[in-house]
Amino acid sequence: MTAGVLFGSFGLLLLLSVPIGIALGVASLIALIYSGTLPVEFIVQGLVTSVDSFPIMAVPFFILAGEIMGKGGITNRLFNVANTLVGNKTGGFAIATVITCMFFAAMSGSGPATVAAIGGIMIPAMVSIGYDKKFATALIAAAGSLGVILPPSIPLIMYGTTGGSSVGDLFLAGIIPGIFVGFGLMVFAYFYSRKNGYHGTGIPFDFNTFVRASWEAKWALFIPIIILGGIYGGIFTPTEAAAVAVIYALITGMFLYKEIKIKDLPKVMVDASLTTATVLLIVGAATSFGILLTIEQIPEQVTEAMLALSENPIIIVIIITLLLLIVGTFMDTVAAIIILTPILLPVVSELGFDPIHFGILMVVNLAIGFITPPLGVNLFVASGISGLSIESLSRAIIPFFVVMLITLLVITFVPQLSLMFLE
């Protein structure tokens, strides 16, 4: 009965548009009072202990690094590199935009941050050369989802800490799936552009121009190399890599590109602090929520129910995929991972799934939630930049949703895409 009170109060609070972090905390408190088995102080303990860990320290550092990079003149330089590569092709500008999102995603670890950093520059630029505003906005909203798939991904950090998996292995496993999803978006952008007459610049590829653009962007291009190379070279942990990313981004933005002034730093810090506070509140509240589920033995009951329904791994994975797609439409990614990982991981473990592969599946599933209403965080960010209504943008995003769904199915049933670097 306590579980019913927990889910019922949580669902009601969501319907009342209460922020997800507060809804999780209040629902946990109501269920705790109803059960009478644990002291109310349990909620406070859950809030504190959940964020009091070394791996979680990476989250605020990566958020701050993303804020600095977004204001540090990195976006233009990354796009120039991508545009010299593919700008002369049909749909080259759109394809270059996706590549830029992939580069930025490999630095920030955040979907909305990627949309905000790239969209503010590229949506007006795409519209100015003739691209439909709905297509341009939807493209960047979808490509921004790569921010939570490609390392360093904040959701992958949360899955690693919740499920007991190596964050470094998860980062490594996310590289090929992230590139694959990005490639799918580029293929769609090409055919859409060909159908609608969005031609490239017509200027032949020039190696010297590419080298010059790469040289101008060298400090930006080094960021993912330093982060991932440092982790897999054994130089530092993911948390230490996040701190290094902040220092490097600050040096690049302030002293090398000189785009950030000292007077800009307070706003950067405040924006990063607000985002961090929101994320950590969700982490703490979701942890308390998840512990109550464990006390009520919900994970065991779900495992038994699913295995009783079918022992066919394909059927179970399809059911889990549908569940995650639905959850992603209304629940924050971090909260969903913390709550659902202890429930679903035992199920897939019984079926012989690799926990690293399942972590990638979960994150890619929930990444699609960034572009699906009613939550659709990337849609709201992109809508605010372009001025389009959520309704019109929701229609424009449908083809991108289909593309991401197809790539998800391939990643799901071809585990080598996730595990090739770990074998």
C-alpha positions as CSV (number, residue, x, y, z in Angstrom):
1,M,0.0,0.0,0.0
2,T,2.9,2.4,0.7
3,A,4.1,1.9,-2.9
4,G,0.6,2.9,-4.1
5,V,0.7,6.1,-1.9
6,L,4.2,6.8,-3.2
7,F,3.3,6.5,-6.9
8,G,-0.1,8.1,-6.5
9,S,1.1,11.2,-4.8
10,F,4.0,11.5,-7.2
11,G,1.6,11.2,-10.2
12,L,-0.7,13.8,-8.7
13,L,2.1,16.3,-8.1
14,L,3.3,15.9,-11.7
15,L,-0.2,16.5,-13.0
16,L,-0.2,19.7,-10.9
17,S,3.0,20.8,-12.7
18,V,5.1,20.6,-9.5
19,P,8.9,20.5,-10.4
20,I,10.2,17.0,-10.6
21,G,12.7,17.3,-7.8
22,I,10.1,18.7,-5.4
23,A,7.5,16.2,-6.5
24,L,9.9,13.3,-5.8
25,G,10.8,14.6,-2.4
26,V,7.2,15.4,-1.3
27,A,5.9,12.1,-2.6
28,S,8.6,10.3,-0.6
29,L,7.7,12.3,2.5
30,I,4.0,11.5,2.2
31,A,4.7,7.8,1.7
32,L,7.2,7.8,4.6
33,I,4.6,9.4,7.0
34,Y,2.0,7.0,5.8
35,S,4.1,3.9,6.4
36,G,5.3,5.0,9.9
37,T,8.2,2.6,9.6
38,L,11.0,5.1,9.2
39,P,11.7,8.5,10.7
40,V,11.1,11.6,8.6
41,E,14.9,12.4,8.9
42,F,15.3,9.6,6.4
43,I,14.5,12.0,3.6
44,V,17.3,14.4,4.7
45,Q,19.7,11.5,4.9
46,G,18.8,10.5,1.4
47,L,19.3,14.0,0.1
48,V,22.8,14.3,1.7
49,T,24.3,10.8,1.2
50,S,23.2,10.6,-2.4
51,V,25.3,13.6,-3.4
52,D,28.1,13.0,-1.0
53,S,30.2,10.9,-3.3
54,F,33.4,11.4,-5.4
55,P,31.9,10.4,-8.7
56,I,28.9,12.8,-8.3
57,M,31.4,15.7,-8.0
58,A,31.9,15.3,-11.7
59,V,28.4,16.6,-12.4
60,P,28.8,20.3,-11.2
61,F,32.2,20.4,-12.8
62,F,30.9,19.3,-16.2
63,I,28.0,21.6,-15.9
64,L,30.3,24.6,-15.2
65,A,32.6,23.5,-18.1
66,G,29.6,23.4,-20.4
67,E,28.6,26.9,-19.4
68,I,32.1,28.3,-20.0
69,M,32.4,26.6,-23.3
70,G,29.0,27.9,-24.5
71,K,30.2,31.5,-23.9
72,G,33.9,31.0,-24.8
73,G,33.8,31.3,-28.6
74,I,34.1,27.6,-29.2
75,T,30.9,27.1,-31.2
76,N,31.8,29.2,-34.2
77,R,35.3,27.6,-34.5
78,L,33.9,24.1,-34.3
79,F,31.3,24.9,-37.0
80,N,34.0,26.3,-39.3
81,V,35.9,23.1,-39.1
82,A,32.8,21.0,-39.9
83,N,31.7,23.3,-42.6
84,T,35.0,23.1,-44.5
85,L,34.6,19.3,-44.5
86,V,31.0,19.0,-45.7
87,G,29.7,22.5,-46.5
88,N,30.0,22.0,-50.2
89,K,27.7,19.0,-50.2
90,T,23.9,18.9,-50.5
91,G,22.6,19.8,-47.1
92,G,26.2,20.6,-46.0
93,F,25.2,23.4,-43.7
94,A,22.7,21.1,-41.8
95,I,25.2,18.2,-41.7
96,A,27.9,20.6,-40.4
97,T,25.5,21.7,-37.7
98,V,25.0,18.1,-36.5
99,I,28.8,17.6,-36.5
100,T,29.2,20.7,-34.4
101,C,26.6,19.4,-31.9
102,M,28.6,16.2,-31.7
103,F,31.8,18.1,-31.0
104,F,30.1,20.2,-28.3
105,A,28.4,17.2,-26.8
106,A,31.8,15.6,-26.4
107,M,32.7,18.5,-24.1
108,S,29.6,19.5,-22.1
109,G,27.8,16.2,-21.2
110,S,24.4,18.1,-21.4
111,G,21.6,18.1,-24.0
112,P,20.0,21.5,-23.2
113,A,23.5,23.1,-23.0
114,T,24.3,21.8,-26.4
115,V,21.1,23.2,-27.9
116,A,21.6,26.5,-26.2
117,A,25.2,26.9,-27.3
118,I,24.7,25.7,-30.9
119,G,21.1,26.9,-31.5
120,G,21.7,30.5,-30.7
121,I,24.2,30.8,-33.5
122,M,23.1,28.1,-36.0
123,I,19.3,28.5,-36.2
124,P,19.6,32.1,-37.4
125,A,22.4,31.2,-39.7
126,M,20.5,28.3,-41.3
127,V,17.4,30.4,-41.8
128,S,19.5,33.2,-43.3
129,I,20.6,30.9,-46.2
130,G,17.2,29.6,-46.9
131,Y,16.6,26.6,-44.5
132,D,13.1,26.3,-43.1
133,K,13.1,27.5,-39.5
134,K,11.1,24.5,-38.3
135,F,13.6,22.1,-39.8
136,A,16.6,24.0,-38.5
137,T,15.2,24.2,-35.0
138,A,14.1,20.6,-34.9
139,L,17.4,19.4,-36.2
140,I,19.4,21.2,-33.5
141,A,16.9,20.0,-30.8
142,A,17.4,16.4,-31.9
143,A,21.2,16.7,-32.3
144,G,21.4,18.3,-28.9
145,S,20.3,15.0,-27.4
146,L,23.7,13.7,-28.3
147,G,25.0,15.6,-25.3
148,V,23.7,12.9,-23.0
149,I,24.9,10.0,-25.1
150,L,28.5,11.0,-26.1
151,P,31.0,11.2,-23.2
152,P,31.3,13.0,-20.9
153,S,27.6,12.3,-20.3
154,I,26.0,13.4,-17.0
155,P,23.3,10.6,-17.3
156,L,26.0,8.0,-17.8
157,I,27.7,9.2,-14.6
158,M,24.4,8.8,-12.8
159,Y,23.9,5.3,-14.2
160,G,27.4,4.3,-13.2
161,T,27.0,5.5,-9.6
162,T,23.5,4.0,-9.3
163,G,24.2,0.7,-11.0
164,G,27.7,0.1,-9.8
165,S,29.2,0.2,-13.2
166,S,32.5,1.9,-14.2
167,V,31.9,5.4,-15.4
168,G,35.1,5.2,-17.6
169,D,33.7,2.0,-19.3
170,L,30.3,3.7,-19.8
171,F,32.1,6.7,-21.4
172,L,34.0,4.4,-23.8
173,A,30.8,2.5,-24.6
174,G,28.9,5.6,-25.5
175,I,31.2,6.8,-28.2
176,I,30.1,4.6,-31.1
177,P,26.3,4.7,-30.3
178,G,26.6,8.5,-30.0
179,I,28.3,8.7,-33.4
180,F,25.8,6.3,-34.9
181,V,22.8,8.4,-33.7
182,G,24.5,11.5,-35.1
183,F,25.1,9.7,-38.4
184,G,21.5,8.8,-38.6
185,L,20.5,12.5,-38.2
186,M,23.0,13.5,-40.9
187,V,21.6,11.0,-43.3
188,F,18.1,12.3,-42.8
189,A,19.4,15.9,-43.1
190,Y,21.0,15.0,-46.4
191,F,17.8,13.5,-47.9
192,Y,15.6,16.3,-46.6
193,S,17.9,18.9,-48.0
194,R,18.1,17.1,-51.4
195,K,14.3,17.0,-51.5
196,N,13.9,20.6,-50.6
197,G,16.8,22.0,-52.7
198,Y,19.1,23.0,-49.9
199,H,22.4,22.8,-51.8
200,G,25.9,23.3,-50.4
201,T,28.2,26.1,-51.0
202,G,29.5,24.6,-54.3
203,I,33.0,25.5,-53.2
204,P,35.3,22.4,-53.7
205,F,36.9,21.0,-50.6
206,D,40.3,22.7,-50.0
207,F,42.7,21.0,-47.7
208,N,44.5,24.2,-46.8
209,T,41.2,25.8,-45.8
210,F,40.4,22.8,-43.6
211,V,43.9,23.0,-42.0
212,R,43.5,26.7,-41.2
213,A,40.0,26.2,-39.7
214,S,41.3,23.3,-37.6
215,W,44.3,25.3,-36.5
216,E,42.0,28.2,-35.4
217,A,39.9,25.7,-33.5
218,K,42.7,23.6,-32.1
219,W,42.2,24.6,-28.5
220,A,38.5,23.6,-28.7
221,L,39.3,20.3,-30.5
222,F,41.8,19.4,-27.7
223,I,39.1,19.4,-25.0
224,P,37.5,16.0,-25.7
225,I,41.0,14.6,-26.3
226,I,42.2,15.8,-22.9
227,I,39.1,14.6,-21.1
228,L,38.8,11.1,-22.7
229,G,42.6,10.6,-23.2
230,G,43.3,11.5,-19.6
231,I,40.7,9.1,-18.3
232,Y,41.7,6.1,-20.5
233,G,45.4,6.9,-20.2
234,G,45.1,6.5,-16.5
235,I,46.1,10.1,-15.8
236,F,43.0,11.1,-13.9
237,T,39.5,9.8,-12.9
238,P,36.3,11.0,-14.6
239,T,35.8,13.5,-11.7
240,E,39.3,14.8,-12.0
241,A,38.8,15.0,-15.7
242,A,35.7,17.2,-15.1
243,A,37.8,19.6,-13.0
244,V,40.5,19.7,-15.6
245,A,37.8,20.5,-18.2
246,V,36.7,23.5,-16.2
247,I,40.3,24.9,-15.9
248,Y,41.0,24.2,-19.6
249,A,37.7,25.8,-20.8
250,L,38.4,28.8,-18.6
251,I,41.9,29.3,-20.0
252,T,40.7,28.8,-23.6
253,G,37.7,31.2,-23.3
254,M,39.5,33.9,-21.3
255,F,43.1,33.9,-22.5
256,L,43.3,32.1,-25.8
257,Y,40.1,33.0,-27.6
258,K,39.5,36.1,-25.3
259,E,35.7,35.8,-25.6
260,I,35.1,35.7,-21.9
261,K,35.8,38.7,-19.7
262,I,36.1,38.8,-16.0
263,K,32.8,40.7,-15.8
264,D,31.1,37.7,-17.5
265,L,32.3,35.2,-14.9
266,P,29.6,35.9,-12.2
267,K,26.8,35.2,-14.6
268,V,28.5,32.0,-15.8
269,M,28.9,30.9,-12.2
270,V,25.3,31.7,-11.3
271,D,23.9,29.9,-14.4
272,A,26.0,26.8,-13.6
273,S,25.1,26.9,-9.9
274,L,21.3,27.1,-10.7
275,T,21.6,24.1,-13.1
276,T,23.7,22.2,-10.6
277,A,21.3,22.9,-7.7
278,T,18.4,21.6,-9.8
279,V,20.2,18.4,-10.8
280,L,21.5,17.6,-7.3
281,L,18.0,18.2,-5.8
282,I,16.6,15.7,-8.3
283,V,19.4,13.3,-7.5
284,G,18.8,13.5,-3.7
285,A,15.0,13.3,-4.0
286,A,15.1,10.5,-6.5
287,T,17.5,8.5,-4.2
288,S,15.0,8.7,-1.3
289,F,12.2,7.7,-3.7
290,G,14.3,4.8,-4.9
291,I,15.2,3.6,-1.4
292,L,11.5,3.5,-0.5
293,L,10.8,1.4,-3.6
294,T,13.6,-1.0,-2.5
295,I,12.1,-1.2,1.0
296,E,8.7,-2.1,-0.6
297,Q,10.5,-4.8,-2.6
298,I,9.3,-3.2,-5.9
299,P,12.5,-4.3,-7.9
300,E,12.0,-7.9,-6.9
301,Q,8.3,-7.8,-7.8
302,V,9.0,-6.2,-11.2
303,T,11.7,-8.8,-12.0
304,E,9.3,-11.6,-11.1
305,A,6.4,-10.1,-13.1
306,M,8.5,-9.5,-16.2
307,L,10.1,-12.9,-16.2
308,A,6.7,-14.5,-15.6
309,L,5.3,-12.5,-18.6
310,S,8.0,-13.9,-20.9
311,E,11.5,-15.3,-20.7
312,N,12.2,-14.2,-24.3
313,P,14.9,-11.6,-24.0
314,I,13.7,-9.8,-27.1
315,I,10.2,-9.4,-25.7
316,I,11.5,-8.2,-22.4
317,V,13.8,-5.6,-24.0
318,I,11.0,-4.3,-26.2
319,I,8.8,-3.9,-23.1
320,I,11.6,-2.1,-21.2
321,T,12.2,0.1,-24.3
322,L,8.6,1.1,-24.5
323,L,8.6,1.8,-20.7
324,L,11.7,4.0,-21.0
325,L,10.3,5.9,-24.0
326,I,7.1,6.7,-22.1
327,V,8.9,7.6,-18.9
328,G,11.2,9.9,-20.9
329,T,8.3,12.0,-22.0
330,F,7.4,13.2,-18.5
331,M,10.3,12.5,-16.2
332,D,13.7,14.1,-16.0
333,T,16.5,11.8,-17.3
334,V,18.6,11.9,-14.1
335,A,15.5,11.0,-11.9
336,A,14.5,8.2,-14.3
337,I,17.9,6.7,-14.2
338,I,18.2,6.8,-10.4
339,I,14.7,5.3,-9.9
340,L,14.6,2.8,-12.7
341,T,18.1,1.4,-12.7
342,P,17.7,-0.6,-9.4
343,I,14.3,-1.9,-10.8
344,L,15.3,-2.8,-14.4
345,L,19.0,-3.8,-14.0
346,P,18.1,-7.0,-12.1
347,V,15.7,-8.0,-14.9
348,V,18.2,-7.6,-17.7
349,S,20.9,-9.2,-15.6
350,E,18.7,-12.3,-15.3
351,L,18.5,-12.4,-19.1
352,G,22.3,-12.1,-19.4
353,F,22.5,-8.5,-20.6
354,D,25.8,-6.7,-20.1
355,P,25.2,-3.9,-17.6
356,I,27.3,-1.5,-19.6
357,H,25.3,-2.2,-22.7
358,F,22.1,-1.7,-20.8
359,G,23.3,1.6,-19.5
360,I,23.8,2.8,-23.0
361,L,20.3,1.6,-24.0
362,M,18.7,3.3,-21.1
363,V,20.5,6.6,-21.8
364,V,19.7,6.5,-25.5
365,N,16.1,5.7,-24.7
366,L,15.8,8.6,-22.3
367,A,17.7,10.9,-24.7
368,I,14.8,10.6,-27.1
369,G,12.7,12.1,-24.2
370,F,14.6,15.3,-24.7
371,I,12.6,15.9,-27.9
372,T,9.2,14.4,-26.9
373,P,6.5,16.5,-25.2
374,P,5.3,17.2,-22.6
375,L,8.7,17.4,-20.9
376,G,10.9,17.7,-24.1
377,V,13.6,19.9,-22.5
378,N,15.4,20.4,-25.8
379,L,12.2,21.5,-27.5
380,F,11.6,24.2,-24.9
381,V,15.2,25.5,-25.2
382,A,15.1,25.4,-29.0
383,S,11.6,27.0,-29.0
384,G,12.9,29.9,-26.9
385,I,15.8,30.5,-29.3
386,S,13.8,30.3,-32.5
387,G,10.5,31.8,-31.4
388,L,8.5,28.9,-32.7
389,S,5.6,27.5,-30.7
390,I,6.0,24.1,-28.9
391,E,3.1,22.8,-31.0
392,S,4.6,23.5,-34.4
393,L,8.0,22.3,-33.2
394,S,6.5,19.1,-31.9
395,R,5.2,18.4,-35.4
396,A,8.5,19.2,-37.0
397,I,10.4,16.9,-34.7
398,I,8.5,13.8,-35.7
399,P,10.9,12.7,-38.5
400,F,13.8,13.1,-36.1
401,F,12.0,11.1,-33.5
402,V,11.6,8.2,-36.0
403,V,15.3,8.4,-37.0
404,M,16.4,8.2,-33.4
405,L,14.0,5.4,-32.7
406,I,15.5,3.4,-35.6
407,T,19.1,4.0,-34.4
408,L,18.0,3.0,-30.9
409,L,16.7,-0.4,-32.1
410,V,20.0,-1.0,-34.0
411,I,22.0,-0.1,-30.8
412,T,19.7,-2.4,-28.7
413,F,20.1,-5.5,-30.8
414,V,23.7,-5.0,-32.0
415,P,25.5,-4.8,-28.6
416,Q,28.9,-4.8,-30.3
417,L,28.3,-1.1,-31.1
418,S,28.5,-0.4,-27.4
419,L,31.0,-3.0,-26.3
420,M,33.5,-3.0,-29.2
421,F,36.0,-0.9,-27.3
422,L,35.6,-3.0,-24.1
423,E,36.2,-6.4,-25.6
